[in-house]
Amino acid sequence: MLFGFILGIMNCESFLFAPLFAAGPNMYICICNAITESEVRGAVSLGCKRMDDLKRDLGVATCCGKCEPDARRVLRECRGEPVKAAACE
């Protein structure tokens, strides 16, 4: 918990808007930038409509990129689009 808080301070955008995203799922979507599913959902509710918006506003999928499929899934869910079930790899 403390580690997440410290990472939040380092990532100013996440830290500043943390109270807005406190409710809901708190699973990490982007480990590199410590971005949670709640933060992605909050950003969508504040106007992010595309993956480029999430990259710009939150920094999701700007390092290794492994989180992009999950971030896209959350984005589609928030827009009410059908979401495919995750395949086991």
PyRosetta script that sets phi, psi and omega in degrees:
from pyrosetta import init, pose_from_sequence

init()
pose = pose_from_sequence("MLFGFILGIMNCESFLFAPLFAAGPNMYICICNAITESEVRGAVSLGCKRMDDLKRDLGVATCCGKCEPDARRVLRECRGEPVKAAACE")
pose.set_psi(1, -48.8)
pose.set_omega(1, 179.7)
pose.set_phi(2, -62.7)
pose.set_psi(2, -39.7)
pose.set_omega(2, 178.7)
pose.set_phi(3, -59.7)
pose.set_psi(3, -44.2)
pose.set_omega(3, 177.7)
pose.set_phi(4, -61.8)
pose.set_psi(4, -38.9)
pose.set_omega(4, 179.0)
pose.set_phi(5, -64.9)
pose.set_psi(5, -43.4)
pose.set_omega(5, 179.2)
pose.set_phi(6, -64.1)
pose.set_psi(6, -42.8)
pose.set_omega(6, 177.2)
pose.set_phi(7, -62.8)
pose.set_psi(7, -36.1)
pose.set_omega(7, 177.6)
pose.set_phi(8, -61.7)
pose.set_psi(8, -38.4)
pose.set_omega(8, 178.3)
pose.set_phi(9, -64.9)
pose.set_psi(9, -39.5)
pose.set_omega(9, -179.1)
pose.set_phi(10, -68.9)
pose.set_psi(10, -31.0)
pose.set_omega(10, 178.3)
pose.set_phi(11, -101.3)
pose.set_psi(11, 87.9)
pose.set_omega(11, -170.1)
pose.set_phi(12, -51.9)
pose.set_psi(12, -42.6)
pose.set_omega(12, -176.3)
pose.set_phi(13, -62.5)
pose.set_psi(13, -43.0)
pose.set_omega(13, 179.3)
pose.set_phi(14, -65.9)
pose.set_psi(14, -41.4)
pose.set_omega(14, -177.8)
pose.set_phi(15, -65.9)
pose.set_psi(15, -44.3)
pose.set_omega(15, -177.1)
pose.set_phi(16, -64.9)
pose.set_psi(16, -33.7)
pose.set_omega(16, -176.6)
pose.set_phi(17, -102.0)
pose.set_psi(17, 6.5)
pose.set_omega(17, -177.4)
pose.set_phi(18, -52.7)
pose.set_psi(18, -42.2)
pose.set_omega(18, 179.6)
pose.set_phi(19, -61.8)
pose.set_psi(19, -29.3)
pose.set_omega(19, -179.6)
pose.set_phi(20, -70.1)
pose.set_psi(20, -25.6)
pose.set_omega(20, -173.6)
pose.set_phi(21, -109.4)
pose.set_psi(21, 14.9)
pose.set_omega(21, -174.4)
pose.set_phi(22, -65.6)
pose.set_psi(22, -33.6)
pose.set_omega(22, -178.3)
pose.set_phi(23, -83.6)
pose.set_psi(23, 153.4)
pose.set_omega(23, 174.7)
pose.set_phi(24, 96.4)
pose.set_psi(24, -171.9)
pose.set_omega(24, -177.0)
pose.set_phi(25, -60.5)
pose.set_psi(25, 140.8)
pose.set_omega(25, -178.8)
pose.set_phi(26, -120.6)
pose.set_psi(26, 28.8)
pose.set_omega(26, 178.3)
pose.set_phi(27, -74.0)
pose.set_psi(27, 138.0)
pose.set_omega(27, 177.3)
pose.set_phi(28, -72.5)
pose.set_psi(28, 129.9)
pose.set_omega(28, 175.0)
pose.set_phi(29, -94.0)
pose.set_psi(29, -47.4)
pose.set_omega(29, -178.2)
pose.set_phi(30, -116.6)
pose.set_psi(30, 106.5)
pose.set_omega(30, 179.7)
pose.set_phi(31, -71.2)
pose.set_psi(31, -39.3)
pose.set_omega(31, -177.7)
pose.set_phi(32, -56.6)
pose.set_psi(32, -40.9)
pose.set_omega(32, -176.9)
pose.set_phi(33, -111.5)
pose.set_psi(33, 10.5)
pose.set_omega(33, 177.3)
pose.set_phi(34, 53.3)
pose.set_psi(34, 51.7)
pose.set_omega(34, -179.0)
pose.set_phi(35, -107.7)
pose.set_psi(35, 126.4)
pose.set_omega(35, -177.9)
pose.set_phi(36, -94.5)
pose.set_psi(36, 165.2)
pose.set_omega(36, 176.0)
pose.set_phi(37, -60.3)
pose.set_psi(37, -36.8)
pose.set_omega(37, 178.3)
pose.set_phi(38, -61.1)
pose.set_psi(38, -39.6)
pose.set_omega(38, 179.2)
pose.set_phi(39, -67.0)
pose.set_psi(39, -40.0)
pose.set_omega(39, 178.2)
pose.set_phi(40, -63.5)
pose.set_psi(40, -46.9)
pose.set_omega(40, 178.9)
pose.set_phi(41, -61.4)
pose.set_psi(41, -39.7)
pose.set_omega(41, 178.3)
pose.set_phi(42, -64.4)
pose.set_psi(42, -41.0)
pose.set_omega(42, 178.8)
pose.set_phi(43, -63.9)
pose.set_psi(43, -39.0)
pose.set_omega(43, 177.6)
pose.set_phi(44, -64.6)
pose.set_psi(44, -41.1)
pose.set_omega(44, 179.7)
pose.set_phi(45, -67.2)
pose.set_psi(45, -22.6)
pose.set_omega(45, 178.2)
pose.set_phi(46, -91.8)
pose.set_psi(46, 1.9)
pose.set_omega(46, 173.5)
pose.set_phi(47, 125.9)
pose.set_psi(47, -7.9)
pose.set_omega(47, 177.2)
pose.set_phi(48, -68.1)
pose.set_psi(48, 125.5)
pose.set_omega(48, -176.3)
pose.set_phi(49, -116.3)
pose.set_psi(49, -18.9)
pose.set_omega(49, -176.7)
pose.set_phi(50, -131.2)
pose.set_psi(50, 165.2)
pose.set_omega(50, 178.3)
pose.set_phi(51, -60.6)
pose.set_psi(51, -37.3)
pose.set_omega(51, 177.8)
pose.set_phi(52, -60.4)
pose.set_psi(52, -34.8)
pose.set_omega(52, 177.2)
pose.set_phi(53, -65.3)
pose.set_psi(53, -43.1)
pose.set_omega(53, 179.0)
pose.set_phi(54, -65.2)
pose.set_psi(54, -39.4)
pose.set_omega(54, 177.8)
pose.set_phi(55, -62.7)
pose.set_psi(55, -44.9)
pose.set_omega(55, -178.5)
pose.set_phi(56, -67.6)
pose.set_psi(56, -46.3)
pose.set_omega(56, -172.4)
pose.set_phi(57, -84.0)
pose.set_psi(57, -34.8)
pose.set_omega(57, -177.4)
pose.set_phi(58, -110.5)
pose.set_psi(58, -24.4)
pose.set_omega(58, -175.4)
pose.set_phi(59, 86.3)
pose.set_psi(59, 12.1)
pose.set_omega(59, 179.8)
pose.set_phi(60, -67.2)
pose.set_psi(60, 139.2)
pose.set_omega(60, 178.4)
pose.set_phi(61, 61.5)
pose.set_psi(61, 33.4)
pose.set_omega(61, 178.4)
pose.set_phi(62, -106.9)
pose.set_psi(62, -2.7)
pose.set_omega(62, 178.2)
pose.set_phi(63, -107.8)
pose.set_psi(63, -93.2)
pose.set_omega(63, -176.1)
pose.set_phi(64, -84.4)
pose.set_psi(64, -24.8)
pose.set_omega(64, 177.1)
pose.set_phi(65, 84.7)
pose.set_psi(65, -1.6)
pose.set_omega(65, -178.2)
pose.set_phi(66, -68.6)
pose.set_psi(66, -17.6)
pose.set_omega(66, -179.3)
pose.set_phi(67, -87.2)
pose.set_psi(67, -9.6)
pose.set_omega(67, -174.8)
pose.set_phi(68, -57.1)
pose.set_psi(68, -43.2)
pose.set_omega(68, 178.1)
pose.set_phi(69, -59.8)
pose.set_psi(69, -41.1)
pose.set_omega(69, 178.9)
pose.set_phi(70, -69.3)
pose.set_psi(70, -38.7)
pose.set_omega(70, 177.7)
pose.set_phi(71, -64.4)
pose.set_psi(71, -39.7)
pose.set_omega(71, 176.7)
pose.set_phi(72, -64.8)
pose.set_psi(72, -37.8)
pose.set_omega(72, 178.2)
pose.set_phi(73, -62.1)
pose.set_psi(73, -46.2)
pose.set_omega(73, 179.2)
pose.set_phi(74, -64.1)
pose.set_psi(74, -41.4)
pose.set_omega(74, 178.5)
pose.set_phi(75, -59.8)
pose.set_psi(75, -45.3)
pose.set_omega(75, 178.2)
pose.set_phi(76, -64.1)
pose.set_psi(76, -42.1)
pose.set_omega(76, 177.7)
pose.set_phi(77, -59.0)
pose.set_psi(77, -44.3)
pose.set_omega(77, -179.0)
pose.set_phi(78, -65.5)
pose.set_psi(78, -31.3)
pose.set_omega(78, 179.1)
pose.set_phi(79, -85.1)
pose.set_psi(79, -1.9)
pose.set_omega(79, 178.7)
pose.set_phi(80, 78.3)
pose.set_psi(80, 18.0)
pose.set_omega(80, 179.3)
pose.set_phi(81, -85.3)
pose.set_psi(81, 153.1)
pose.set_omega(81, 176.4)
pose.set_phi(82, -62.3)
pose.set_psi(82, 141.2)
pose.set_omega(82, -179.0)
pose.set_phi(83, -121.6)
pose.set_psi(83, 129.2)
pose.set_omega(83, 178.2)
pose.set_phi(84, -72.0)
pose.set_psi(84, 146.8)
pose.set_omega(84, 175.1)
pose.set_phi(85, -67.6)
pose.set_psi(85, 142.5)
pose.set_omega(85, -179.7)
pose.set_phi(86, -69.5)
pose.set_psi(86, 134.9)
pose.set_omega(86, 178.3)
pose.set_phi(87, -88.8)
pose.set_psi(87, 140.5)
pose.set_omega(87, 176.0)
pose.set_phi(88, -73.3)
pose.set_psi(88, 132.6)
pose.set_omega(88, -179.5)
pose.set_phi(89, -110.4)
pose.dump_pdb("model.pdb")
